[in-house]
Amino acid sequence: MHPPFTVQQFFGVFRLYNTAVWPAQVLLLLLAALILLLIALR
């Protein structure tokens, strides 16, 4: 059984997703670091 897409199309979906959401990833990482810092200082 063959998938209905090529390998290039498969990885293209990940490339497009990562390109679209990368600013949010940075923001969420910074927010998570801040939360961990606040928990550690508490």
Residue pairs with C-beta under 8 A, 6 or more apart in sequence:
3 10
